C-alpha cells in the first residue's frame, strides 16, 4: 500500500487476509510496533481507530497548514511561556 503512494488506508483493508499471512492478534502487534517506531500512525480510540496512516510526514504537512512555525509571539504570551 505504501508503494502505491497511499497516505491513509482503512483498517478493514489492512486486515484483509489476502495481503498478509498474519492473524488478527499478530497484525495488531505488528501495527503497534510499527507505530512505536514511527513508521505508521495507528489510533486505538474513537472513529480514528478505523484508519492507518502510512505516511506520518503527510500528517505533519497537514498540521503545518493550520499551525505556522513562524508566528510572531506577543510579549504577554512570551512572558507566560518563559514562566512555563
Backbone as ProteinMPNN parsed JSONL, in Angstrom:
{"seq_chain_A": "XXXXXXXXXXXXXXXXXXXXXXXXXXXXXXXXXXXXXXXXXXXXXXXXXXXXXXXXXXXXXXXXXXXXXXXXXXXXXXXXXXXX", "coords_chain_A": {"N_chain_A": [[0.825, -1.196, 0.0], [1.991, 1.199, 0.718], [3.785, 1.42, -1.363], [2.081, 2.095, -3.365], [1.74, 4.704, -2.933], [-0.151, 5.529, -1.076], [-1.533, 7.446, 1.504], [-3.293, 7.281, 3.688], [-5.132, 4.544, 4.881], [-7.945, 2.353, 5.186], [-8.61, 0.467, 8.106], [-9.931, -1.952, 7.75], [-9.135, -2.653, 5.193], [-6.463, -3.181, 5.582], [-6.654, -5.374, 7.199], [-7.451, -7.418, 5.542], [-7.156, -10.754, 4.595], [-5.827, -11.654, 2.335], [-3.644, -10.067, 1.8], [-1.677, -10.318, 3.689], [-0.015, -12.707, 5.849], [-0.754, -12.825, 8.535], [-2.418, -13.384, 11.686], [-5.228, -11.903, 13.462], [-4.412, -10.937, 16.062], [-1.623, -10.979, 15.776], [-1.324, -9.175, 13.687], [-2.268, -6.822, 14.889], [-0.29, -6.484, 16.88], [1.94, -6.152, 15.209], [1.252, -3.75, 13.871], [1.158, -1.978, 16.05], [3.846, -2.06, 16.849], [5.082, -0.967, 14.563], [3.968, 1.554, 14.72], [5.113, 2.502, 17.118], [7.719, 2.71, 16.261], [7.529, 4.819, 14.63], [6.9, 4.472, 11.952], [4.374, 4.229, 10.923], [1.081, 5.512, 11.678], [-1.233, 4.602, 14.024], [-4.409, 4.537, 15.567], [-6.062, 4.002, 18.666], [-8.586, 4.561, 19.552], [-11.924, 5.897, 19.386], [-13.358, 7.145, 16.298], [-11.117, 7.237, 14.75], [-9.759, 4.869, 14.988], [-10.366, 3.28, 12.899], [-8.656, 3.749, 10.846], [-5.418, 3.757, 9.239], [-2.468, 5.49, 9.158], [-0.212, 5.652, 6.713], [1.825, 7.28, 5.978], [3.414, 9.15, 8.009], [4.626, 11.681, 7.716], [2.887, 13.009, 6.073], [0.778, 13.728, 7.745], [2.11, 15.576, 9.346], [2.661, 17.576, 7.456], [0.045, 18.321, 6.87], [-0.805, 19.409, 9.35], [0.932, 21.565, 9.462], [-0.258, 23.334, 7.764], [-2.214, 24.461, 9.29], [-0.962, 25.356, 11.601], [1.299, 27.593, 11.635], [4.885, 27.79, 11.668], [6.298, 30.109, 11.972], [5.188, 32.154, 13.502], [4.724, 35.339, 15.017], [5.309, 36.01, 18.356], [3.43, 37.516, 20.86], [4.417, 39.857, 23.379], [3.18, 39.475, 25.889], [2.351, 36.824, 25.811], [4.803, 35.6, 25.508], [6.022, 36.076, 27.987], [4.409, 34.486, 29.615], [5.066, 32.022, 28.511], [7.817, 31.816, 29.108], [7.632, 31.686, 31.88], [6.324, 29.287, 32.144]], "CA_chain_A": [[0.0, 0.0, 0.0], [2.911, 2.336, 0.699], [4.337, 1.506, -2.711], [1.052, 2.729, -4.191], [1.735, 6.111, -2.5], [-1.362, 5.811, -0.298], [-1.177, 8.027, 2.791], [-4.209, 6.773, 4.712], [-5.936, 3.41, 4.439], [-8.901, 1.871, 6.176], [-8.143, -0.699, 8.844], [-10.506, -3.171, 7.167], [-8.32, -3.01, 4.036], [-5.219, -3.744, 6.111], [-6.974, -6.655, 7.814], [-7.772, -8.435, 4.532], [-6.251, -11.892, 4.715], [-5.077, -11.941, 1.12], [-2.457, -9.221, 1.647], [-0.665, -10.651, 4.707], [-0.242, -14.031, 6.456], [-0.858, -12.685, 9.985], [-3.711, -13.437, 12.344], [-5.698, -10.612, 13.995], [-3.554, -10.5, 17.168], [-0.284, -10.711, 15.237], [-1.415, -7.938, 12.907], [-2.366, -5.723, 15.851], [1.046, -6.314, 17.467], [2.801, -5.608, 14.166], [0.899, -2.345, 13.655], [1.593, -1.225, 17.231], [5.304, -1.954, 16.772], [5.39, -0.002, 13.509], [3.575, 2.857, 15.262], [6.134, 2.897, 18.093], [8.929, 3.047, 15.518], [7.159, 5.994, 13.825], [6.763, 4.141, 10.538], [2.974, 4.471, 10.602], [0.316, 6.008, 12.822], [-2.497, 3.913, 14.266], [-5.126, 5.081, 16.713], [-6.769, 2.947, 19.392], [-9.845, 5.014, 20.114], [-12.807, 6.717, 18.564], [-13.518, 6.848, 14.882], [-9.807, 7.154, 14.109], [-9.237, 3.506, 15.035], [-10.697, 2.64, 11.63], [-7.715, 4.193, 9.828], [-3.972, 3.618, 9.443], [-1.728, 6.494, 8.396], [1.003, 5.018, 6.215], [2.841, 8.311, 5.76], [3.334, 10.124, 9.1], [5.02, 13.009, 7.244], [1.69, 13.587, 5.492], [0.066, 14.361, 8.871], [2.891, 16.753, 9.723], [2.422, 18.595, 6.431], [-1.328, 18.793, 7.039], [-0.851, 20.288, 10.518], [1.661, 22.801, 9.154], [-1.199, 24.245, 7.1], [-3.02, 25.108, 10.325], [-0.112, 25.906, 12.659], [2.556, 28.056, 11.033], [6.013, 27.764, 12.599], [6.957, 31.408, 12.031], [4.312, 33.152, 14.099], [5.332, 36.265, 15.97], [4.692, 35.846, 19.668], [3.264, 38.778, 21.577], [5.213, 39.933, 24.609], [2.453, 38.904, 27.03], [2.396, 35.374, 25.685], [6.188, 35.212, 25.718], [6.249, 36.049, 29.447], [3.763, 33.271, 30.12], [5.843, 30.886, 28.042], [9.044, 31.764, 29.896], [7.258, 31.234, 33.209], [6.021, 27.866, 31.994]], "C_chain_A": [[0.868, 1.258, 0.0], [3.501, 2.53, -0.683], [3.365, 2.161, -3.686], [0.884, 4.207, -3.845], [0.437, 6.486, -1.778], [-0.939, 6.327, 1.071], [-2.012, 7.462, 3.936], [-4.998, 5.62, 4.108], [-6.894, 3.017, 5.554], [-8.359, 0.599, 6.817], [-8.691, -1.98, 8.219], [-9.737, -3.607, 5.915], [-6.999, -3.64, 4.471], [-5.475, -5.151, 6.651], [-7.3, -7.749, 6.804], [-6.716, -9.527, 4.546], [-5.378, -12.098, 3.489], [-3.843, -11.064, 0.938], [-1.385, -9.496, 2.696], [-1.003, -11.999, 5.336], [-0.464, -13.983, 7.973], [-2.286, -12.855, 10.474], [-4.033, -12.063, 12.921], [-4.774, -10.093, 15.092], [-2.147, -10.161, 16.685], [-0.271, -9.404, 14.452], [-1.477, -6.728, 13.832], [-1.01, -5.442, 16.485], [2.007, -5.687, 16.464], [2.527, -4.124, 13.947], [1.329, -1.479, 14.828], [3.103, -1.029, 17.231], [5.71, -0.921, 15.72], [5.039, 1.417, 13.947], [4.641, 3.369, 16.231], [7.442, 3.291, 17.425], [8.707, 4.216, 14.564], [7.121, 5.719, 12.318], [5.354, 4.389, 10.027], [2.326, 5.113, 11.827], [-0.983, 5.221, 12.876], [-3.1, 4.493, 15.537], [-5.923, 3.954, 17.361], [-8.126, 3.372, 19.923], [-10.651, 5.815, 19.098], [-12.89, 6.262, 17.117], [-12.183, 6.69, 14.169], [-9.224, 5.747, 14.125], [-9.517, 2.74, 13.745], [-9.707, 2.979, 10.518], [-6.267, 3.931, 10.244], [-3.313, 4.663, 8.558], [-0.394, 5.867, 8.001], [2.151, 6.003, 6.044], [2.73, 9.364, 6.859], [3.719, 11.539, 8.671], [3.821, 13.746, 6.644], [0.884, 14.318, 6.571], [0.785, 15.635, 9.288], [2.645, 17.888, 8.736], [1.011, 19.165, 6.553], [-1.43, 19.759, 8.221], [-0.116, 21.603, 10.263], [0.777, 23.808, 8.416], [-2.005, 25.044, 8.116], [-2.184, 25.833, 11.373], [1.21, 26.349, 12.04], [3.677, 28.115, 12.078], [6.666, 29.134, 12.776], [6.039, 32.511, 12.563], [5.114, 34.071, 15.006], [4.56, 36.142, 17.281], [4.623, 37.192, 20.353], [4.013, 38.71, 22.904], [4.493, 39.302, 25.792], [2.477, 37.385, 26.988], [3.805, 34.872, 25.954], [6.511, 35.141, 27.203], [5.636, 34.807, 30.049], [4.561, 32.046, 29.73], [7.125, 30.721, 28.844], [8.748, 31.255, 31.308], [6.968, 29.741, 33.183], [7.298, 27.053, 31.935]], "O_chain_A": [[0.529, 2.257, -0.635], [3.697, 3.66, -1.131], [3.775, 2.714, -4.707], [0.008, 4.884, -4.384], [-0.018, 7.627, -1.862], [-0.088, 5.727, 1.728], [-1.495, 7.198, 5.021], [-5.472, 5.701, 2.975], [-6.664, 3.323, 6.724], [-7.734, -0.232, 6.158], [-7.987, -2.988, 8.165], [-9.688, -4.798, 5.606], [-6.482, -4.532, 3.799], [-4.605, -6.018, 6.566], [-7.414, -8.913, 7.19], [-5.519, -9.244, 4.512], [-4.291, -12.664, 3.598], [-3.066, -11.292, 0.011], [-0.284, -8.954, 2.597], [-2.169, -12.391, 5.353], [-0.368, -15.019, 8.631], [-3.241, -12.517, 9.775], [-3.2, -11.158, 12.872], [-4.387, -8.925, 15.063], [-1.551, -9.179, 17.128], [0.677, -8.624, 14.543], [-0.812, -5.722, 13.586], [-0.619, -4.282, 16.615], [2.792, -4.805, 16.812], [3.461, -3.328, 13.848], [1.814, -0.365, 14.63], [3.589, 0.048, 17.576], [6.587, -0.093, 15.968], [5.73, 2.37, 13.589], [5.026, 4.536, 16.172], [8.192, 4.11, 17.957], [9.592, 4.562, 13.782], [7.292, 6.632, 11.511], [5.153, 4.714, 8.857], [2.953, 5.239, 12.879], [-1.738, 5.175, 11.905], [-2.387, 4.887, 16.46], [-6.404, 3.054, 16.672], [-8.757, 2.624, 20.669], [-10.129, 6.328, 18.108], [-12.532, 5.134, 16.776], [-12.117, 6.079, 13.102], [-8.301, 5.451, 13.366], [-8.958, 1.665, 13.528], [-9.886, 2.552, 9.377], [-5.939, 3.89, 11.43], [-3.566, 4.717, 7.354], [0.447, 5.586, 8.854], [3.314, 5.604, 5.973], [2.037, 10.366, 6.683], [3.186, 12.506, 9.215], [3.754, 14.974, 6.704], [0.368, 15.409, 6.328], [0.148, 16.655, 9.552], [2.443, 19.033, 9.14], [0.807, 20.363, 6.36], [-2.066, 20.807, 8.112], [-0.505, 22.643, 10.795], [1.047, 25.008, 8.448], [-2.429, 26.167, 7.84], [-2.639, 26.812, 11.965], [2.142, 25.552, 11.936], [3.433, 28.452, 13.236], [7.512, 29.297, 13.655], [6.112, 33.658, 12.122], [6.056, 33.645, 15.674], [3.33, 36.168, 17.305], [5.613, 37.92, 20.426], [4.21, 37.634, 23.47], [5.132, 38.655, 26.621], [2.61, 36.736, 28.025], [3.978, 33.819, 26.568], [7.211, 34.224, 27.634], [6.247, 34.146, 30.888], [4.718, 31.125, 30.532], [7.481, 29.604, 29.219], [9.526, 30.481, 31.867], [7.333, 29.018, 34.11], [7.246, 25.829, 31.81]]}, "name": "protein", "num_of_chains": 1, "seq": "XXXXXXXXXXXXXXXXXXXXXXXXXXXXXXXXXXXXXXXXXXXXXXXXXXXXXXXXXXXXXXXXXXXXXXXXXXXXXXXXXXXX"}
